Amino acid sequence: MSPVAERSGDTIRLTVNAEQSDSPVIELPVTELGHLLAGVEQDLTDFLALAVDWASRQLPDHCAPVAAALARVLDLPRPAET
């Protein structure tokens, strides 16, 4: 599978598999993609906060390494220790 993202003016074209002629394609304005990506980042940040809160209650001795590992996997800044 070979996904592709192309920009043409103010439009982004996302192709699931460029090697397949009938591959699904999504076209959207650049600004909308920016808003969608910002929303995803906020959702991941909120998830990380909830996961760290859970870990602090369920795994108090392991909360810091769990938080660091999740932040690394999600490519987010490590949350402040509480």
C-alpha positions in Angstrom: 0.0 0.0 0.0 1.3 3.4 -0.9 -0.7 6.4 0.5 -0.1 9.8 -1.1 -0.9 13.3 -0.1 -0.8 16.0 -2.8 -1.4 19.7 -2.6 -2.8 21.6 -5.6 -3.4 25.2 -4.7 -5.7 25.4 -1.7 -6.8 21.7 -2.0 -5.2 18.6 -0.4 -5.8 15.3 -2.2 -5.3 12.2 0.0 -5.1 8.9 -1.9 -5.2 5.7 0.2 -3.2 3.6 -2.3 -1.6 5.3 -5.2 -0.7 1.9 -6.7 -4.4 1.1 -7.1 -6.4 2.9 -9.8 -9.7 2.7 -8.0 -8.3 3.7 -4.6 -10.4 5.8 -2.3 -9.5 9.5 -2.5 -10.4 12.4 -0.2 -10.1 16.0 -1.3 -10.5 18.9 1.1 -9.3 22.5 1.6 -6.0 23.0 3.2 -7.6 25.0 6.0 -10.0 22.2 6.8 -7.2 19.6 7.0 -5.4 22.0 9.4 -8.5 22.1 11.6 -9.0 18.3 11.5 -5.3 17.7 12.5 -5.6 20.2 15.3 -8.7 18.4 16.5 -6.9 15.1 16.4 -3.9 16.5 18.4 -6.3 17.8 21.0 -8.1 14.4 21.2 -4.8 12.7 21.7 -3.7 15.2 24.3 -7.0 14.7 26.2 -6.6 10.9 25.9 -3.0 11.1 27.3 -4.3 13.2 30.3 -7.0 10.6 31.0 -4.6 7.7 30.7 -2.1 9.4 33.0 -4.8 10.1 35.6 -5.9 6.4 35.3 -2.3 5.2 35.7 -1.7 7.4 38.7 -4.6 5.7 40.5 -4.2 2.1 39.2 -0.4 1.9 38.8 1.0 4.6 41.1 4.5 3.0 41.2 4.6 2.9 37.4 2.8 6.1 36.4 5.8 8.1 35.2 7.2 5.4 32.8 3.7 4.7 31.5 3.1 8.4 30.9 6.4 8.8 29.2 5.8 5.7 27.0 2.4 6.9 25.9 3.6 10.4 25.2 6.5 9.0 23.1 4.1 6.7 21.1 1.6 9.5 20.6 4.4 11.9 19.7 3.2 14.4 22.3 5.1 16.3 25.0 5.5 14.3 28.2 2.8 15.5 30.7 3.9 17.3 33.8 4.2 15.0 36.9 1.6 15.5 39.5 
